[in-house]
Amino acid sequence: MGGEPEEKEYQRDQSIDPRIHQVPLETFQMLLQCAEDEPDLDGSRGSISMLRMIPPTKETLEFMCAWAETDCNPWYKCSERSKIFKSDNSKLPSDAEFPLNKLNSPWRLVLFRIINNTLYADWPWGYSRIHVSPQVLLQSRFVLTRVQNLPDSAFYYGEEVAYLPSNFPFPAFSQSPSINSNDIPFPWTRPFEDLQFEYRELHKRSKELQRFAADSPIQATEEEYMSRVAPIYHYMNQDEPPDWDKKVPMAACYSSLTQARSVFYDIALQRPDIFDAKWIVSTGGVYPWNPSSKEQGTSYNPKSSYYNQKPNETRVGYAETLLHSHLPQGVSIDEQKYKYLVVLLGKGSPQNPDGFATADRLLRFLRTSGAVVLLQESYFSYHFSSRLKPWVHYVPIAHNTADVAEKVDWLIAHDNLAKQIAKNGYNFARSYLRLEDHYCYLAKAYDTIGQIMNGSDATEMFIDDQSIIEQRRVVPP
């Protein structure tokens, strides 16, 4: 896959400070006030249950890698491909033929192993085919360096988009698994980075915290954490959401434009009294969806005359109509200004116009805005979806968003109920979307997968050469 990956992208000086306090998993969960269980590991997909039925082995992981490279089917053909690749590297697919590992693609796939609390990247027939994303390392490092004796494990990581069919008995993470996949939800990276930044800012303002923790709470001893650190964290985070009565009774959404989102933006244009909705860029261009339109539509080019014209069309479902809500890049939404915020599905494409991902802004809106979140219905999961309840923590809108104006009108007419839903969502985030909750989830996930693989050769590297193994280390102890 185009030679060795750039080590600078993901290998930094990550040696562990010997003062860091490592603890057993049970103590780690107590210190971070983790929930008793993580229901989304199995979820409605049955991902963990499938693993328990047919635990992976070193050989079947190899077959899975062959499937990722060639889409082989049935499994015996993947076995044959694997033997060919190991004996003759020239038979490996080219970059164009290996779409699940392209750089800068949401479809990328890497096999990781946790061995002795160290994270390694692995692939059966060549390190040059591994392209490690630094995102997966950010959240894992804390868990691997603070929890004692995590069981060895192996798992795939597929970035944003789910790729594992529902009957594939392999551990795999992605940020947007669907009901049709066997992927396990992986926490979105951007909200995690936002939380890390906020916690660092808390440290800067608190001499008490600086006494006990350089950059994270569990660096303190158990007694110090429970008596000093945890209360300071919770005190310095605001206990109440922004003032509801000072918010504007409108629904806001600033995002990119996809075909999955075009209906919403058309509706918003028809109801400027209740919507402030603008799109900034388009992933697939602007195309009509009204059957009466004779327009061809066009791909997105912000410098073209089409996107800089003063549009005259106002009919719903016409491509030109959408230009009325186009804004230049660099404009962002004031999330605390509005009573209602709309969260639409993630990326879309001409080949997949209904979008194929969750949206990480949901976590931020719940955690900081104090607004009612209107969430587009889909078959995708977050790592907390099992706990998030419609009409309790958020208001659902139809998958095609056609009922969004009706839902906003209802919220305006029932302000007290809307206020309570907003507060419920805010309290949900304070209970389940803390920085600690990301760590809790991953610690439980890695432990669960490791327990299933206990005693299996699935945790062994594909090679025995220690010098090469060290090259594949991405989070060292």
N, C-alpha and C positions, 0 to 999 in steps of 0.2 A: 504493500500500500504506500508507495512513494517514499520508501526509505525510513530511516530511524525518526521517531517523533522528537520534537524539540524538547529536550529535558527541562529547559528553563521555564516552559509553560506550566510545569506541574511539580518539578522537583526543586524544592527550596530547603534551606536549613531548617529542618523540623525536629532537631534533637530535643528530647524531653528534658525539661528542667528537673533536676533530681529532687527539688523541693515539692513538686506536684504530688498531691496526696492521692494515691490509687486505692480504690476500695472495691469490695465485692459488688456484684450487680445489685443485690438486694439493698445494700447500703447506698449505692448510687441512686437507686430509685427512691429511697426514703429521703435523701438529701435534696433531691430535685423535685420532691413532691409529685412523683409520676403517678398517673392513673394506674389502677390495678391491672388493666388489660388494654390491649390495642386491637380493637375489633376489626379495623380496616386491613390488618395483615391478611386475614382470610377474606373478610368482606363478603359481598354477594357473589364474588367470583369463585370462591373456594380454593384460593391459591395455595394456602398452607395445607389444606386437606388433601389436595392433589399430590403435594410433595410427600406426605405421609403414606399415601397409597403406593407410590413407586419412587422411593428415594433415589436421587441421581448417583451415578458412579463415575469414576474417572473416564471410563469408556463412553458412557452415554453423554457426558459433557462434550466429548470430542465429536460425537455424532451431531450434537446441537450446533457446534461451531461450523461443521460442514453444511448443515441446513442454512445457517446464517449466510454462508458464502454462496450457496448454489440453489437454495430452495428445493433441495432434494426431497423426494417422497416416493414410496414409504421409507421407513427408517433403515431398512437393509441397504437401500441405495446410498444413504448417508454414510453407512459403515464402509461401503465400497469406495466412496469418494475420499473418506478419511485416509484409507490405506494408500490410495493413489497420491494424495497430497504429501503424506509423510515420506513416500519413496521418491517423489519427483516434484520439487517446488515449481518447476516450469509449468505444471498443470494447474496451478492455482489461478483462480479467476483474476481478471484485470480489475483496475479501479472501477471502471464503468460497470463491470459485471458483479461487483460486490457492494451494492448500495447500502447495506446495513452498517458500513463502517466508514462512510465518507466524512472527511473533516467538514466542519461548519454545516452539518446536516442534522435535523432533529431526529433522524432515523439511526443514528450511530449506536453501536453495540460493542461493549467490552466485557470480557470475563475477568472478574476480580476474585481474589482469594484472601481470606483472613487466616494467617498462620502465626501463632504465637503473638497475637495482638498487633500484627503488622499487615498492612494492606499491600497486596501485590497485584499487578496486572498480568494476565496470562493468555496464551493462545497456542493451540497445539502445534502449529507449523510456522512459527516465526514471530519474533518480537517486532519486526518491521511492520507487521500488520496490525499492531496495537496503536490506537490513537486515544490516549487517555484524556478525558475531560477533567479540568481542574475542579469543576463544580462538585463532583461526587466526593472529592477529598475534603472539602471545607467542613462539612458536617460530621464526617466519619472520624476525623482526627481526634476530636475531643473525646468521643466515646472510646476509641482504641487506646488512648493514653491515660484514661481515668478509670476504666473498668478493669479489674483484675481478672485474668484467666478467662477471657471470652473463648468459647469453643471455636475451633477451626471451622471454616465454612468456605463455600464457593457460591458465587452468584453472578448473574449477568446484570448489566446496567445499560438501559436503552435511552437515556436522556428524556426528551419531552414526550415522545410518542410511544404508545404501547405497540409491541411487535409480536408477542408470544401468543399463538392460538390457545384457546381455552383448554384444550386437552393435552398440552405439552407439560409434562411433569418436571419442570425445571424452575429453580428460584430465579426470578428476574424482577428488576425494579424499573419503573419509568414514572415520570411525573404526571402522566394522564392515562392510567389504565382504564379500559372500558369493560363493560359487562361481558363483552365478547372475547376478552383476553385473559390470560392467566398471570399477567404482570401484577406485582405488588406496588402500591403507591409509594413513591419516594418524595419526601418534602421538597417543595419548590425552593430553588436556591436564592432568588432575589429577596423574598421576604425574610429568609434566614439571615442574609447579609444586612438587611435593614435592622433587624433585631440586634445583631452583633454590634452595629454602629451605635445604636441607642444605649446598649449596655456599656460600651466604652465611654460614652458621654456621661453616663451616670457615675462611672468611676472617677472621671475628671472632676466632678462636682462634690465628691464625697471623700473626705480624708479617712473616714471610718472604713469604707470599702478598700481604699488603697492600702490600708494596714494589713488586710487579710487576703487580698486576691489581686494578682497582677493584671489579669485580663478575664478571669472567669471565676464564678462563685465556688466551685468545688475544689479550687486550689487551697481553700481553707480547710482546717481539720473539721471533723464532724461536729465537735462541740462549738467551735467558732462559727461554723456556718449556721447551725440551728439557732444560736443565741444572738448573733450579730449581723451576719451577712444577709440572710433571707429577709428579715424584717426591713432592712434598709432598702433592698430592691423593691419590695412591695410598697413601701411608704413613698419612694421617689417616683413610682409610676402612678399617674393620676387615678384616683379611685372612681371618679365619675366621668361620664362621656361629656363632650362639648354640649353647651346649653342648647337644648332642643328648640326652645321658643325663639332663639335668635337666628335659627336657620331659615333659609328660603324654601317655601313649599313647592319645590320643583324637583324633577328627576334629572340628574346629570350623567353624562357619559362622554368622555373624550378617549378615542381609541383609533387604531388603524381600521381600515375598511376591508372587509372580506365579503364574499357573497353571502355568507351566513349572517352577516350583520346588516346587509343593505335594507332588508325589510324594516328593521328597527329604525334606521336613520330616515327612511321615508315617513314612517309614522311620526317621528319626532318633528319633522318639517311641517306636518299637518297640524301639530298641536304645540305651537311655540309658547302657549300660555302655561304649559306644565313641563316642558322639556328644555334643557340646555344641553344639546348633543351635537358634537362636532367630530369629524374624522380628520386625521392628520396625514396619514399615508395610506396607500392601498397595496395589499400584498398580491392581488390578482387583477387589478384594474377596475374600471367602472363599466358595468354591463346592465342592460335592462332586464327586468323580470316580469313586466307587464306584457301579456301576449299582444296587445294592440300596438306596441312600440315597433317602429321600423328601424331603430338604431342598431348599429353594429356593435357599439361599445368600443372600448379601447384599453390597452394596457396602461399601467401607471407610469407617467413621466412628468414630474412636477414642472419641468421647464417647457413643456409643449404648450402651444397656444390653446389647446383644448382645455387644459386645466387652469388656464389663466383668463378665460373668457368670463363675461358677465352672463350667467345662464338666464334664459327666458322660460324654459320649460318648468312646469310646476306639477305635472301629473304624477301620481303615485306609480312607482315601478319603472319610470323612465331614467335612463342613465344620466342625462343632463340635469335632471332634478337634483340628483345627489350632490352636484357641484355647489349648491347653495350652502351646504354644511361643511364644506372643505376649508380647513385651516392650515396655515403653514406649520412646519415642524418647529418644535421648541415651545409650543403652547401646552400648558398642563392645567389640570382641573384643580380647583380649590375644594378639596374633599370635605372639609368641615363646614363649608358654606351652605350645603344643600341638605334637605331632609331625606332625600332618596337618591341612591346611587345604583346604576344599572351595571351588572357584570355579564358580559357576553362571552360566548365560546371563544376559544383561542384560535390559533392560526387556521386559515383556510387556503385553498388553492383551486385553480380551475378543474383539477382532477378530483378534488374533494371539497365541493363548495359548501358543505355544511359544517366546516371546521373539524378539527380532529384533536382538540386538546382542551383542558381546563385553562383557567386564567389565574395567574398568581395574584392579581390585584384583589381577588376576593379576600385573601388573608389580611391585606393591609386595610381594606375598607372596614372589615369587621373589627379590627384591632384599634383603629385610630379615629375613624370618622364620626362615630355616634349617629350614623344615618341608617335608615332602613335599606338593606341590600335587596335589590330585585335581581334574582339569579336565573339565567336562562337554563331551562331544563335540558338535561343530556344524559347519556349513558356512561359518562366518565366519572372517575372517582378521585377525590383528594385523600390524603392520609388521615383525615378526620371526618370523612363524609358520613360514617355510621352514626356519629353523634350530632350532626347538624340537622335540625328538623325544620321542615317548611312550615310557615305561618307561626313558628315559635322564634326562630333565630333569623329568618329571612322570608321574603315573599317570592314564590316561584312564578316565573313567566313561561309561556309556551315555548317550545323548541324553536318555532318559527317567529317568535316574539310578537305575533299578531295581537295578543291581548294586553300588551304592556300599557297602553293608554288607559284601558279599563282598570287595570290594577292600580295605577297611579291615582286615578280619580277616586277609587275606593279608599286609598290611604289618606287622601286629602279630606274626604268626608268623614273619616274615622280617626281623627288626629290622636286621640288618647291611646287607641289600640296601636297605631303606628309608632307612637313614642315608646310603648312597651316592647314592641318587636325590636326596635332599634336598641333599646337597653339590653334586651336579651342577647342580641348578637354581640354587643360590646362585652357583656359578662362572659359569653361563651369564649371569646378570644382571650380574655384574661384567665380563663380556666384551662384552655386547651391549645392556645396558639402562642404561648410564651416561648422564649428561646429555649428554656429547659425542656419544653415538650417536644421540640425537634430532636433533642438528644435522647430523651426518654424513648421515643418511638424507634429510633435507629438502634439503640441498645437492645430493646426488646426484639426487634426484627433480626438482628445479627445473632442474638442468643437463640432464638427459635429455630432459625435455619441451621445453626451449628448443632443444636441438639438432635435435629433430624438426621444430620450427616455424621453423627458420632460413631466412630469406628469404621467409617467408609473410606475407601481410597479416593473418593471424590474431592477430598481436601488436599490431595497431593499435587504438586506442580507437574506440568507435562515433561519437564526436563530435570536432570539430576545435577547438572553443572552449577555449583554454588555461585560462581562468578557471574554467570548469566542470570541466575535467580536474583542476585543483588541488583542487577540492572532493571529488573521488573518491579523493584520495591518502590512504592509511591507514598506511603505513609509509614516511615520507620519509627521504631521505639527509641 
